Amino acid sequence: MILKKCAVTLLTLFSASLVANVNTQVQKEETWYDLSDPRTVYSSLSVAAGNEGVNISASYGGYLNGQYKHKITVEAMNDLEYYNLDYMLVNASTDSGFTVESTWDRDIWGIKNLNDTSLGVFAKIPLLNNKLNIYPKLNLGMLWGDDVKTTTYIKFDATTRYTFNRMFWVGVTPTYTYAMKGYNVREWDASLDAGVQLSPAFALAAHVNTEEEFWVDVIFAF
């Protein structure tokens, strides 16, 4: 419960801070954020709804120092059923970086109230004059909970996006998780994605995955 309260508090503070900056941001010249790119750094608010409930997300992003950018994201998922807190650092000159990702109280693989923390490294591989981009990422993580022994794992995913133009994109994210010690996990997952960016800082995106979850995101970046 304490972790849940902390997550909700962080999400509330993030949202209030980001909303307070909207009026300042709109006075500046609008920047076209590439919302098809999962590694683009920007501040945002988003709401998603699907067959698993409503998701609320707030991010704060910007330059850290020189060529480095970072973003922190707090998410309340599936009608506040579980929570994510993620941090990403990007080297803008090499399109690579690392992530720290954590999830609390999620039900997955038949286990209830599972907690998960991982460190990841990623890169961006542009192809076809930047119309096709692949974002391979390798994570080393640990999961634990009341109903499962502590488990260490590696996870590889390769998010792929094809952009027809600045407005429309489609994508797929295959993921393989392999537990090295603890609970037996050997699992492939995947999601399919499609989006339309209606303005420099506003987009709609639809997703479906192998867990038969479907959701639609409304994203506002600034």
URBELPE-V212129 format. One record per run of one state. SS is the DSSP state (A for helix, B for strand, O for the rest). FROM is the first residue (numbers start at 1). TO is the last residue. If there is no record, write none. Layout:
# URBELPE-V212129
SS:FROM:TO / SS:FROM:TO
This chain:
# URBELPE-V212129
O:1:1 / A:2:20 / O:21:21 / A:22:26 / O:27:43 / B:44:50 / O:51:52 / B:53:65 / O:66:67 / B:68:77 / O:78:81 / B:82:91 / O:92:95 / B:96:108 / O:109:110 / B:111:123 / O:124:124 / B:125:127 / O:128:131 / B:132:145 / O:146:147 / B:148:163 / O:164:167 / B:168:181 / O:182:185 / B:186:199 / O:200:201 / B:202:209 / O:210:213 / B:214:221 / O:222:222
